[in-house]
């Protein structure tokens, strides 16, 4: 009897602690500073012009348009884009002020709770494909200005397809558990031992720009691992290490070279492509020089990921020989025999840290499907690369990637044909065209 009573007491205390943790984690009282009467569908007035302008900058910094606008759509923020996750596609919502299909019936407080705490208007849990675990750091002032801007955009009546994930991911209530594990319900706190510039960079990288959403590796539940900004797989792409590591990260880049990359879409060695090209085109190129410099200062301060350079494969390795032949026949016109490319047009392969990452997804996908660099005001022509899926076999693509990763001072593991075959399937690309 006594043992049962003790066990019952322990269970009660455990349940009380768990309930307290859930309450604290789900506490949205920080959003109560927002108005709860005026609806998003009410357009801002002339006196609100300054706030609207600031809010537009916040929307650009947060790259809201990237997810909330469907590809090829002319209706910004109308939703419908399917965000690819390991658990299935999640359709981004319509966040225009339309009352029927958008957020026109939301108040400012509803908006705050969705952006910073992942709560829908009716209190339902949003999926963390919406990076509220980063946006929780956005300040009250920036949230207010962002809401003012959203009131100014064109209402679009468009019903977004319903997200239907398989069991158990379709249980929204389960997001409470995910939040308890991976959501830190705390706003941005400045590090008083650091400069104002560093803190501004931290606010942007950790919050609005949500860089960790792509560049921090994820666990099986989609939560961040304890490897901040050390690179992560994005299915057909790899978001590279952006720590101070000089091998696979940006430790060898100066602050100005980081600024150039984010402003122009290219620098002395790299050309932004894939998802990063979109981020540069839609977001970072429009940031002020001061904000770009602050981001660079913050990134340069991040701890080295610890990745170390291996010995390169020998030049007489059979894969290296095949790769050299493929490169000579198909790549030297743009990337040159020394692998240094063409500034602001064709990426340099020599000494390119992202190319040497353990995950070779990006180089495989680029060889197979081609790509286009970021189009920016400072580099409006950009550069494009043709697809080679039709021309090269899986073995040839693997050999070419291996050669690139182990030439001109580079060193990385060999790429296997099976990896290429997998990417070819994911990208739904054709097999090599028969010779006859």
C-alpha positions in Angstrom: 0.0 0.0 0.0 2.8 2.4 1.0 4.7 1.5 -2.2 1.6 2.2 -4.3 1.1 5.5 -2.7 4.7 6.5 -3.3 4.5 5.5 -7.0 1.3 7.4 -7.3 2.9 10.5 -5.9 5.9 10.2 -8.2 3.5 9.8 -11.2 1.5 12.9 -10.1 4.6 15.0 -9.7 5.9 13.8 -13.1 2.6 14.7 -14.7 2.6 18.1 -13.0 6.1 18.8 -14.2 5.3 17.7 -17.7 2.1 19.9 -17.7 4.1 22.9 -16.5 6.8 22.4 -19.2 4.1 22.1 -21.9 2.4 25.3 -20.6 5.6 27.2 -20.6 6.6 26.0 -24.0 3.2 26.9 -25.5 2.9 30.2 -23.7 2.0 32.9 -26.2 1.5 35.8 -23.8 4.5 37.6 -25.4 2.1 38.2 -28.3 -0.5 40.0 -26.2 1.3 43.2 -26.9 -0.4 43.1 -30.4 -3.8 44.6 -31.2 -6.7 42.1 -31.2 -9.4 44.2 -32.9 -8.2 45.5 -36.3 -8.3 42.9 -39.0 -5.6 42.3 -41.6 -8.1 43.0 -44.3 -8.2 46.6 -43.3 -5.7 48.5 -45.5 -3.2 50.7 -43.7 -3.6 54.5 -44.0 -1.3 57.2 -45.2 0.0 57.7 -41.7 1.2 54.1 -41.7 3.5 54.5 -44.8 6.8 54.4 -42.8 5.7 51.3 -40.9 4.6 49.6 -44.2 8.0 50.4 -45.8 9.9 48.9 -42.8 7.6 45.9 -42.9 8.4 45.3 -46.5 12.1 45.1 -45.6 11.3 42.7 -42.8 9.3 40.5 -45.2 12.3 40.5 -47.6 14.7 39.7 -44.8 12.4 36.8 -43.7 12.1 35.7 -47.4 8.4 35.1 -46.8 7.8 35.2 -50.6 9.9 32.1 -51.2 7.5 29.7 -49.5 4.3 31.6 -49.7 4.3 32.1 -53.5 3.8 29.1 -55.8 6.4 28.7 -58.6 5.6 30.7 -61.7 2.7 32.4 -59.8 2.3 36.2 -60.3 0.3 36.3 -57.0 2.8 37.0 -54.3 2.0 35.5 -50.9 -1.0 33.6 -52.2 0.4 30.2 -51.1 0.2 26.9 -52.8 3.9 26.0 -52.8 4.5 22.4 -51.6 7.4 22.5 -49.2 9.3 19.2 -49.5 10.0 17.5 -46.2 11.1 13.9 -45.3 7.5 13.4 -44.0 5.7 14.6 -47.2 4.8 17.8 -48.9 3.4 20.7 -46.8 1.5 23.4 -48.7 2.4 26.9 -47.7 -0.7 29.0 -46.8 -2.2 32.0 -48.4 -1.1 35.0 -46.3 -2.7 37.8 -48.4 -5.4 39.9 -46.7 -8.2 37.9 -48.5 -11.0 37.2 -46.0 -12.1 33.9 -47.5 -8.9 32.1 -48.3 -6.1 34.2 -46.7 -5.6 35.9 -43.4 -8.0 38.8 -43.8 -10.0 37.8 -40.7 -6.9 37.6 -38.6 -6.0 40.3 -36.0 -2.4 41.4 -35.4 -2.3 39.1 -32.4 -3.4 36.1 -34.5 -0.6 37.0 -36.9 2.0 37.3 -34.1 1.0 33.9 -32.7 1.3 32.2 -36.0 4.7 33.7 -36.9 6.4 33.5 -33.5 4.7 30.5 -31.9 3.3 28.3 -34.7 -0.3 28.7 -33.7 -3.1 29.0 -36.2 -6.1 31.4 -35.7 -8.1 28.6 -34.0 -5.1 27.6 -31.8 -4.1 24.7 -34.0 -0.4 23.8 -34.2 1.4 24.7 -37.4 4.0 22.4 -38.9 7.6 23.6 -38.3 8.1 23.9 -42.1 7.0 27.3 -41.0 10.2 28.3 -39.2 8.5 29.8 -36.1 11.4 28.3 -34.0 13.5 31.0 -35.6 10.9 33.7 -36.0 10.2 33.6 -32.2 13.3 35.8 -32.0 11.7 38.6 -34.2 11.1 41.7 -32.1 7.7 43.3 -31.4 8.6 46.3 -33.5 9.5 44.2 -36.5 6.4 42.0 -36.1 4.2 45.1 -36.0 5.8 46.5 -39.1 5.6 43.2 -40.9 1.8 43.0 -40.1 1.3 46.5 -41.4 3.0 45.5 -44.7 0.9 42.4 -45.0 -2.2 44.5 -44.7 -1.0 46.5 -47.7 -0.4 43.6 -50.2 -3.0 42.6 -52.8 -5.7 40.3 -51.5 -5.8 37.1 -53.6 -8.7 34.7 -53.4 -7.0 31.3 -53.7 -7.8 28.2 -51.7 -4.5 26.4 -51.0 -4.6 22.6 -51.3 -4.9 20.8 -48.0 -1.8 19.3 -46.5 -2.3 15.5 -46.0 0.6 13.9 -44.3 0.6 10.2 -43.5 0.1 8.9 -40.0 1.3 9.8 -37.4 2.5 13.1 -39.0 -1.1 14.2 -39.7 -1.8 14.5 -36.0 -1.3 18.2 -35.3 -1.5 17.7 -31.6 1.8 15.8 -31.8 3.4 19.1 -32.6 3.2 19.9 -28.9 5.7 17.1 -28.2 7.9 18.3 -31.1 7.8 21.9 -29.7 8.7 20.6 -26.2 11.8 18.9 -27.7 12.9 21.4 -30.3 11.2 24.8 -29.8 12.8 27.3 -27.4 10.1 29.7 -26.5 12.3 32.7 -26.0 12.8 35.9 -27.9 16.2 37.3 -29.0 18.5 38.2 -26.2 21.5 40.4 -27.1 25.0 39.2 -26.0 26.3 42.2 -24.1 29.9 41.0 -24.4 29.6 41.4 -28.2 29.4 44.5 -30.4 26.1 46.0 -31.7 27.1 44.9 -35.2 27.6 41.2 -34.1 24.2 41.3 -32.3 22.5 42.6 -35.3 24.0 39.8 -37.3 22.9 37.2 -34.8 19.4 38.6 -34.8 19.2 38.3 -38.6 20.9 34.9 -38.9 19.2 33.2 -36.0 15.8 34.9 -36.5 14.6 36.7 -39.7 16.9 35.0 -42.2 16.4 31.6 -40.4 19.7 30.3 -41.8 19.6 27.3 -39.5 16.5 26.0 -41.2 18.6 24.8 -44.0 22.2 25.0 -42.8 21.8 23.1 -39.5 21.6 19.3 -39.8 18.3 17.7 -38.7 17.5 14.6 -36.7 14.9 11.9 -37.7 12.1 14.1 -36.2 13.2 17.2 -38.2 14.6 19.0 -35.2 17.9 20.7 -35.1 20.9 18.7 -34.1 23.6 20.2 -31.9 25.7 21.2 -34.9 24.7 24.9 -35.6 25.2 25.9 -39.2 27.4 22.9 -40.0 25.6 21.9 -43.1 22.5 19.8 -43.9 20.9 17.6 -46.6 18.0 19.1 -48.5 17.1 16.0 -50.5 18.7 16.8 -53.9 20.8 19.6 -52.4 23.2 20.1 -49.6 23.2 23.3 -47.6 26.9 23.7 -46.8 28.7 24.3 -43.6 28.8 28.1 -43.0 30.9 28.0 -39.8 34.5 29.2 -39.6 35.8 25.9 -40.8 38.3 26.6 -43.6 37.9 23.2 -45.3 34.1 22.8 -45.9 33.0 26.1 -44.3 33.6 29.8 -44.9 36.6 30.2 -42.7 38.8 31.1 -45.6 36.4 33.8 -46.8 36.8 37.4 -45.7 33.9 39.4 -44.4 33.8 41.3 -47.7 33.7 38.0 -49.7 30.7 36.9 -47.6 29.0 40.2 -48.3 29.7 39.9 -52.0 28.2 36.4 -52.1 25.0 37.6 -50.4 24.8 40.8 -52.4 25.8 39.7 -55.8 25.2 35.9 -55.7 28.9 35.2 -56.2 32.3 35.9 -55.0 35.9 34.9 -55.6 35.1 31.2 -55.6 31.4 30.5 -55.3 28.2 31.1 -57.3 24.9 30.7 -55.5 22.7 28.1 -57.1 19.7 26.0 -56.3 17.8 27.1 -53.1 20.5 29.5 -52.2 20.2 31.3 -55.5 16.5 31.9 -54.7 17.5 33.1 -51.2 19.9 35.6 -52.7 17.6 36.8 -55.4 14.5 37.1 -53.2 16.2 38.2 -50.0 19.8 38.9 -49.2 20.7 41.0 -52.2 18.1 43.5 -51.0 19.5 43.9 -47.5 21.4 47.0 -46.5 25.2 46.9 -46.6 25.2 47.3 -42.9 23.0 44.3 -42.3 25.1 42.2 -44.8 28.3 43.2 -42.9 26.6 42.3 -39.6 25.8 38.9 -41.0 29.3 38.4 -42.1 30.7 39.4 -38.7 28.4 37.0 -37.0 29.2 34.1 -39.3 32.9 34.6 -39.1 32.6 34.2 -35.3 30.9 30.8 -35.4 32.8 27.9 -34.0 34.7 25.7 -36.5 32.6 22.6 -37.3 35.7 20.4 -36.8 35.6 18.8 -40.2 39.1 18.0 -41.3 40.6 17.5 -44.8 41.5 14.0 -45.8 44.1 12.9 -48.3 42.9 13.4 -51.9 42.4 10.4 -54.2 45.4 9.6 -56.3 45.4 11.0 -59.9 45.9 7.5 -61.3 42.8 6.2 -59.6 40.5 4.7 -62.2 37.6 7.0 -61.2 39.9 10.0 -61.3 41.0 9.1 -64.8 37.5 8.7 -66.1 36.5 11.9 -64.3 39.4 13.8 -65.9 38.3 12.7 -69.4 34.6 13.8 -68.7 35.8 17.1 -67.3 38.1 17.8 -70.3 35.4 17.1 -72.8 32.5 18.9 -71.1 33.6 21.4 -68.5 36.8 23.2 -69.3 35.2 25.7 -71.6 33.6 27.5 -68.6 35.5 26.2 -65.6 38.9 26.1 -67.2 41.6 23.5 -67.0 42.8 24.9 -63.7 39.3 24.7 -62.2 39.1 28.4 -61.4 36.1 29.2 -63.5 35.0 32.7 -64.6 34.4 35.3 -61.9 30.7 36.0 -61.3 29.7 33.6 -64.0 31.1 30.1 -63.7 31.9 28.9 -60.2 35.5 28.1 -59.2 35.9 24.5 -58.5 39.4 24.8 -57.1 39.3 25.4 -53.4 35.6 25.5 -53.3 34.6 24.5 -49.7 31.0 23.4 -50.5 32.2 21.1 -53.2 34.3 19.1 -50.7 31.5 18.5 -48.2 30.9 14.8 -47.2 27.4 15.1 -48.8 27.9 15.5 -52.6 24.2 16.0 -53.3 24.6 19.5 -54.8 27.3 18.7 -57.3 25.5 15.5 -58.4 22.2 17.4 -58.9 24.0 20.3 -60.7 25.7 18.0 -63.2 22.5 16.1 -63.8 20.0 18.9 -64.2 22.2 22.0 -64.8 21.4 25.2 -63.0 21.3 28.9 -63.0 23.1 31.3 -60.6 21.4 34.0 -58.6 20.1 36.9 -60.6 20.8 40.1 -58.8 20.9 43.8 -59.4 24.7 43.8 -59.2 25.0 40.7 -61.5 21.9 40.7 -63.7 23.2 38.3 -66.3 24.2 35.6 -63.9 25.4 32.3 -65.4 23.7 29.1 -66.4 24.9 25.5 -66.8 23.3 22.9 -69.1 22.0 19.6 -67.9 24.1 16.5 -68.5 21.7 13.8 -67.4 21.0 12.9 -71.1 24.6 12.8 -72.0 26.4 11.1 -69.1 25.9 7.8 -67.4 25.7 7.4 -63.6 29.3 6.1 -63.7 30.5 9.1 -65.6 28.7 11.6 -63.4 30.1 9.9 -60.3 33.6 10.0 -61.8 33.3 13.6 -62.8 32.1 14.6 -59.3 34.9 12.6 -57.7 37.5 14.3 -60.0 36.2 17.8 -59.1 36.3 16.9 -55.3 39.9 15.7 -55.5 41.7 18.0 -58.0 43.4 21.5 -57.7 44.0 21.0 -54.0 40.5 19.6 -53.2 40.1 16.4 -51.2 36.9 14.5 -50.5 35.4 11.0 -50.6 34.6 9.4 -53.9 31.1 9.6 -55.3 29.4 6.3 -56.0 27.3 5.6 -59.1 24.4 4.5 -56.8 24.3 8.0 -55.4 23.9 9.4 -58.8 21.2 6.9 -59.7 19.3 7.9 -56.6 19.4 11.6 -57.4 18.5 10.9 -61.0 15.3 9.2 -59.8 14.5 11.9 -57.2 14.9 14.6 -59.9 12.9 12.5 -62.4 15.6 12.9 -65.0 16.2 10.7 -68.1 18.8 8.0 -68.4 21.8 8.6 -70.6 20.8 8.8 -74.3 21.9 5.7 -76.2 24.9 6.2 -78.4 23.1 4.8 -81.5 
